[in-house]
Amino acid sequence: HYLNPETHVPREITTEARPGWWECRMSIEQVNPEGPCWRHRIRLHTGKTHQIRAQMSALGAPLLGDVLYAGEPADDFGLR
C-alpha cells in the first residue's frame, strides 16, 4: 500500500504508487479467531504513521475500536 503523508486521520491509502506517497509494507503471519473477533500477528517491514490502522482497514479487517478507520467500537463486543 501507499499512504498520503499530507492527509490527516484517516490517511488516504491506495495500492498504486504515487509520487511523494509513503510505501507501506507488512506481512500478516498468523490469523486466529478469538470470540467474535480475529487476532492477527503482523510483521512490519516499514514503520509509517498510521500504517497498521490504514492497511488493515484497506484490507477489510479494521482494528477493533478504531472507529476512525472503520472499526467497530470495542464496547459493541463487551471488550475494553
Chimera marker file (.cmm) of the C-alpha trace (Angstrom):
<marker_set name="trace">
<marker id="1" x="0.000" y="0.000" z="0.000" r="1" g="1" b="0" radius="0.5"/>
<marker id="2" x="0.884" y="3.673" z="-0.296" r="1" g="1" b="0" radius="0.5"/>
<marker id="3" x="-0.109" y="6.355" z="2.234" r="1" g="1" b="0" radius="0.5"/>
<marker id="4" x="-0.514" y="10.031" z="1.522" r="1" g="1" b="0" radius="0.5"/>
<marker id="5" x="1.723" y="11.797" z="4.088" r="1" g="1" b="0" radius="0.5"/>
<marker id="6" x="-0.120" y="15.076" z="3.550" r="1" g="1" b="0" radius="0.5"/>
<marker id="7" x="-3.513" y="13.878" z="4.805" r="1" g="1" b="0" radius="0.5"/>
<marker id="8" x="-4.604" y="13.620" z="8.402" r="1" g="1" b="0" radius="0.5"/>
<marker id="9" x="-6.521" y="10.832" z="10.131" r="1" g="1" b="0" radius="0.5"/>
<marker id="10" x="-7.819" y="8.889" z="8.387" r="1" g="1" b="0" radius="0.5"/>
<marker id="11" x="-4.928" y="8.875" z="5.938" r="1" g="1" b="0" radius="0.5"/>
<marker id="12" x="-5.593" y="8.296" z="2.240" r="1" g="1" b="0" radius="0.5"/>
<marker id="13" x="-4.338" y="4.886" z="1.117" r="1" g="1" b="0" radius="0.5"/>
<marker id="14" x="-4.031" y="3.182" z="-2.269" r="1" g="1" b="0" radius="0.5"/>
<marker id="15" x="-2.437" y="0.132" z="-3.827" r="1" g="1" b="0" radius="0.5"/>
<marker id="16" x="-0.962" y="2.263" z="-6.638" r="1" g="1" b="0" radius="0.5"/>
<marker id="17" x="2.364" y="4.073" z="-6.250" r="1" g="1" b="0" radius="0.5"/>
<marker id="18" x="2.013" y="7.841" z="-6.302" r="1" g="1" b="0" radius="0.5"/>
<marker id="19" x="4.775" y="10.457" z="-6.266" r="1" g="1" b="0" radius="0.5"/>
<marker id="20" x="5.585" y="11.567" z="-2.709" r="1" g="1" b="0" radius="0.5"/>
<marker id="21" x="3.406" y="8.938" z="-1.028" r="1" g="1" b="0" radius="0.5"/>
<marker id="22" x="4.924" y="6.557" z="1.539" r="1" g="1" b="0" radius="0.5"/>
<marker id="23" x="5.322" y="2.902" z="0.631" r="1" g="1" b="0" radius="0.5"/>
<marker id="24" x="3.957" y="0.697" z="3.425" r="1" g="1" b="0" radius="0.5"/>
<marker id="25" x="4.819" y="-2.973" z="3.640" r="1" g="1" b="0" radius="0.5"/>
<marker id="26" x="3.747" y="-5.566" z="6.194" r="1" g="1" b="0" radius="0.5"/>
<marker id="27" x="3.183" y="-9.313" z="6.371" r="1" g="1" b="0" radius="0.5"/>
<marker id="28" x="0.253" y="-10.973" z="8.078" r="1" g="1" b="0" radius="0.5"/>
<marker id="29" x="1.883" y="-14.057" z="9.551" r="1" g="1" b="0" radius="0.5"/>
<marker id="30" x="-0.950" y="-15.581" z="11.559" r="1" g="1" b="0" radius="0.5"/>
<marker id="31" x="-4.717" y="-15.148" z="11.823" r="1" g="1" b="0" radius="0.5"/>
<marker id="32" x="-6.730" y="-16.765" z="14.623" r="1" g="1" b="0" radius="0.5"/>
<marker id="33" x="-10.411" y="-16.477" z="15.529" r="1" g="1" b="0" radius="0.5"/>
<marker id="34" x="-10.933" y="-15.159" z="19.039" r="1" g="1" b="0" radius="0.5"/>
<marker id="35" x="-14.580" y="-14.952" z="20.049" r="1" g="1" b="0" radius="0.5"/>
<marker id="36" x="-16.413" y="-12.565" z="17.727" r="1" g="1" b="0" radius="0.5"/>
<marker id="37" x="-13.094" y="-11.083" z="16.519" r="1" g="1" b="0" radius="0.5"/>
<marker id="38" x="-9.848" y="-12.206" z="14.886" r="1" g="1" b="0" radius="0.5"/>
<marker id="39" x="-6.319" y="-11.893" z="16.260" r="1" g="1" b="0" radius="0.5"/>
<marker id="40" x="-3.570" y="-11.185" z="13.710" r="1" g="1" b="0" radius="0.5"/>
<marker id="41" x="0.194" y="-11.475" z="14.028" r="1" g="1" b="0" radius="0.5"/>
<marker id="42" x="1.692" y="-8.774" z="11.834" r="1" g="1" b="0" radius="0.5"/>
<marker id="43" x="5.306" y="-8.106" z="10.888" r="1" g="1" b="0" radius="0.5"/>
<marker id="44" x="6.035" y="-4.553" z="9.790" r="1" g="1" b="0" radius="0.5"/>
<marker id="45" x="8.608" y="-4.057" z="7.046" r="1" g="1" b="0" radius="0.5"/>
<marker id="46" x="8.146" y="-0.276" z="7.136" r="1" g="1" b="0" radius="0.5"/>
<marker id="47" x="7.018" y="1.867" z="10.046" r="1" g="1" b="0" radius="0.5"/>
<marker id="48" x="4.863" y="4.687" z="8.780" r="1" g="1" b="0" radius="0.5"/>
<marker id="49" x="2.441" y="6.713" z="10.882" r="1" g="1" b="0" radius="0.5"/>
<marker id="50" x="-1.000" y="5.038" z="10.989" r="1" g="1" b="0" radius="0.5"/>
<marker id="51" x="0.288" y="2.232" z="8.762" r="1" g="1" b="0" radius="0.5"/>
<marker id="52" x="-1.302" y="-0.713" z="10.571" r="1" g="1" b="0" radius="0.5"/>
<marker id="53" x="-4.590" y="1.109" z="11.030" r="1" g="1" b="0" radius="0.5"/>
<marker id="54" x="-4.820" y="2.186" z="7.389" r="1" g="1" b="0" radius="0.5"/>
<marker id="55" x="-3.612" y="-1.065" z="5.833" r="1" g="1" b="0" radius="0.5"/>
<marker id="56" x="-5.835" y="-3.338" z="7.899" r="1" g="1" b="0" radius="0.5"/>
<marker id="57" x="-8.853" y="-1.161" z="7.129" r="1" g="1" b="0" radius="0.5"/>
<marker id="58" x="-7.981" y="-1.189" z="3.405" r="1" g="1" b="0" radius="0.5"/>
<marker id="59" x="-7.827" y="-4.995" z="3.568" r="1" g="1" b="0" radius="0.5"/>
<marker id="60" x="-11.325" y="-5.130" z="5.051" r="1" g="1" b="0" radius="0.5"/>
<marker id="61" x="-10.135" y="-6.009" z="8.568" r="1" g="1" b="0" radius="0.5"/>
<marker id="62" x="-10.178" y="-2.742" z="10.563" r="1" g="1" b="0" radius="0.5"/>
<marker id="63" x="-8.918" y="-2.769" z="14.149" r="1" g="1" b="0" radius="0.5"/>
<marker id="64" x="-11.490" y="-3.255" z="16.871" r="1" g="1" b="0" radius="0.5"/>
<marker id="65" x="-12.221" y="0.094" z="18.495" r="1" g="1" b="0" radius="0.5"/>
<marker id="66" x="-10.597" y="2.136" z="15.709" r="1" g="1" b="0" radius="0.5"/>
<marker id="67" x="-13.726" y="3.926" z="14.510" r="1" g="1" b="0" radius="0.5"/>
<marker id="68" x="-11.672" y="6.472" z="12.512" r="1" g="1" b="0" radius="0.5"/>
<marker id="69" x="-10.600" y="3.661" z="10.194" r="1" g="1" b="0" radius="0.5"/>
<marker id="70" x="-13.997" y="1.889" z="10.019" r="1" g="1" b="0" radius="0.5"/>
<marker id="71" x="-13.533" y="-0.329" z="13.078" r="1" g="1" b="0" radius="0.5"/>
<marker id="72" x="-16.405" y="-1.275" z="15.368" r="1" g="1" b="0" radius="0.5"/>
<marker id="73" x="-16.455" y="0.243" z="18.868" r="1" g="1" b="0" radius="0.5"/>
<marker id="74" x="-14.915" y="-2.203" z="21.363" r="1" g="1" b="0" radius="0.5"/>
<marker id="75" x="-17.932" y="-1.794" z="23.643" r="1" g="1" b="0" radius="0.5"/>
<marker id="76" x="-20.082" y="-3.451" z="20.937" r="1" g="1" b="0" radius="0.5"/>
<marker id="77" x="-18.193" y="-6.672" z="21.729" r="1" g="1" b="0" radius="0.5"/>
<marker id="78" x="-18.094" y="-6.251" z="25.510" r="1" g="1" b="0" radius="0.5"/>
<marker id="79" x="-14.343" y="-5.646" z="25.355" r="1" g="1" b="0" radius="0.5"/>
<marker id="80" x="-12.378" y="-2.850" z="26.993" r="1" g="1" b="0" radius="0.5"/>
<link id1="1" id2="2" r="1" g="1" b="0" radius="0.2"/>
<link id1="2" id2="3" r="1" g="1" b="0" radius="0.2"/>
<link id1="3" id2="4" r="1" g="1" b="0" radius="0.2"/>
<link id1="4" id2="5" r="1" g="1" b="0" radius="0.2"/>
<link id1="5" id2="6" r="1" g="1" b="0" radius="0.2"/>
<link id1="6" id2="7" r="1" g="1" b="0" radius="0.2"/>
<link id1="7" id2="8" r="1" g="1" b="0" radius="0.2"/>
<link id1="8" id2="9" r="1" g="1" b="0" radius="0.2"/>
<link id1="9" id2="10" r="1" g="1" b="0" radius="0.2"/>
<link id1="10" id2="11" r="1" g="1" b="0" radius="0.2"/>
<link id1="11" id2="12" r="1" g="1" b="0" radius="0.2"/>
<link id1="12" id2="13" r="1" g="1" b="0" radius="0.2"/>
<link id1="13" id2="14" r="1" g="1" b="0" radius="0.2"/>
<link id1="14" id2="15" r="1" g="1" b="0" radius="0.2"/>
<link id1="15" id2="16" r="1" g="1" b="0" radius="0.2"/>
<link id1="16" id2="17" r="1" g="1" b="0" radius="0.2"/>
<link id1="17" id2="18" r="1" g="1" b="0" radius="0.2"/>
<link id1="18" id2="19" r="1" g="1" b="0" radius="0.2"/>
<link id1="19" id2="20" r="1" g="1" b="0" radius="0.2"/>
<link id1="20" id2="21" r="1" g="1" b="0" radius="0.2"/>
<link id1="21" id2="22" r="1" g="1" b="0" radius="0.2"/>
<link id1="22" id2="23" r="1" g="1" b="0" radius="0.2"/>
<link id1="23" id2="24" r="1" g="1" b="0" radius="0.2"/>
<link id1="24" id2="25" r="1" g="1" b="0" radius="0.2"/>
<link id1="25" id2="26" r="1" g="1" b="0" radius="0.2"/>
<link id1="26" id2="27" r="1" g="1" b="0" radius="0.2"/>
<link id1="27" id2="28" r="1" g="1" b="0" radius="0.2"/>
<link id1="28" id2="29" r="1" g="1" b="0" radius="0.2"/>
<link id1="29" id2="30" r="1" g="1" b="0" radius="0.2"/>
<link id1="30" id2="31" r="1" g="1" b="0" radius="0.2"/>
<link id1="31" id2="32" r="1" g="1" b="0" radius="0.2"/>
<link id1="32" id2="33" r="1" g="1" b="0" radius="0.2"/>
<link id1="33" id2="34" r="1" g="1" b="0" radius="0.2"/>
<link id1="34" id2="35" r="1" g="1" b="0" radius="0.2"/>
<link id1="35" id2="36" r="1" g="1" b="0" radius="0.2"/>
<link id1="36" id2="37" r="1" g="1" b="0" radius="0.2"/>
<link id1="37" id2="38" r="1" g="1" b="0" radius="0.2"/>
<link id1="38" id2="39" r="1" g="1" b="0" radius="0.2"/>
<link id1="39" id2="40" r="1" g="1" b="0" radius="0.2"/>
<link id1="40" id2="41" r="1" g="1" b="0" radius="0.2"/>
<link id1="41" id2="42" r="1" g="1" b="0" radius="0.2"/>
<link id1="42" id2="43" r="1" g="1" b="0" radius="0.2"/>
<link id1="43" id2="44" r="1" g="1" b="0" radius="0.2"/>
<link id1="44" id2="45" r="1" g="1" b="0" radius="0.2"/>
<link id1="45" id2="46" r="1" g="1" b="0" radius="0.2"/>
<link id1="46" id2="47" r="1" g="1" b="0" radius="0.2"/>
<link id1="47" id2="48" r="1" g="1" b="0" radius="0.2"/>
<link id1="48" id2="49" r="1" g="1" b="0" radius="0.2"/>
<link id1="49" id2="50" r="1" g="1" b="0" radius="0.2"/>
<link id1="50" id2="51" r="1" g="1" b="0" radius="0.2"/>
<link id1="51" id2="52" r="1" g="1" b="0" radius="0.2"/>
<link id1="52" id2="53" r="1" g="1" b="0" radius="0.2"/>
<link id1="53" id2="54" r="1" g="1" b="0" radius="0.2"/>
<link id1="54" id2="55" r="1" g="1" b="0" radius="0.2"/>
<link id1="55" id2="56" r="1" g="1" b="0" radius="0.2"/>
<link id1="56" id2="57" r="1" g="1" b="0" radius="0.2"/>
<link id1="57" id2="58" r="1" g="1" b="0" radius="0.2"/>
<link id1="58" id2="59" r="1" g="1" b="0" radius="0.2"/>
<link id1="59" id2="60" r="1" g="1" b="0" radius="0.2"/>
<link id1="60" id2="61" r="1" g="1" b="0" radius="0.2"/>
<link id1="61" id2="62" r="1" g="1" b="0" radius="0.2"/>
<link id1="62" id2="63" r="1" g="1" b="0" radius="0.2"/>
<link id1="63" id2="64" r="1" g="1" b="0" radius="0.2"/>
<link id1="64" id2="65" r="1" g="1" b="0" radius="0.2"/>
<link id1="65" id2="66" r="1" g="1" b="0" radius="0.2"/>
<link id1="66" id2="67" r="1" g="1" b="0" radius="0.2"/>
<link id1="67" id2="68" r="1" g="1" b="0" radius="0.2"/>
<link id1="68" id2="69" r="1" g="1" b="0" radius="0.2"/>
<link id1="69" id2="70" r="1" g="1" b="0" radius="0.2"/>
<link id1="70" id2="71" r="1" g="1" b="0" radius="0.2"/>
<link id1="71" id2="72" r="1" g="1" b="0" radius="0.2"/>
<link id1="72" id2="73" r="1" g="1" b="0" radius="0.2"/>
<link id1="73" id2="74" r="1" g="1" b="0" radius="0.2"/>
<link id1="74" id2="75" r="1" g="1" b="0" radius="0.2"/>
<link id1="75" id2="76" r="1" g="1" b="0" radius="0.2"/>
<link id1="76" id2="77" r="1" g="1" b="0" radius="0.2"/>
<link id1="77" id2="78" r="1" g="1" b="0" radius="0.2"/>
<link id1="78" id2="79" r="1" g="1" b="0" radius="0.2"/>
<link id1="79" id2="80" r="1" g="1" b="0" radius="0.2"/>
</marker_set>
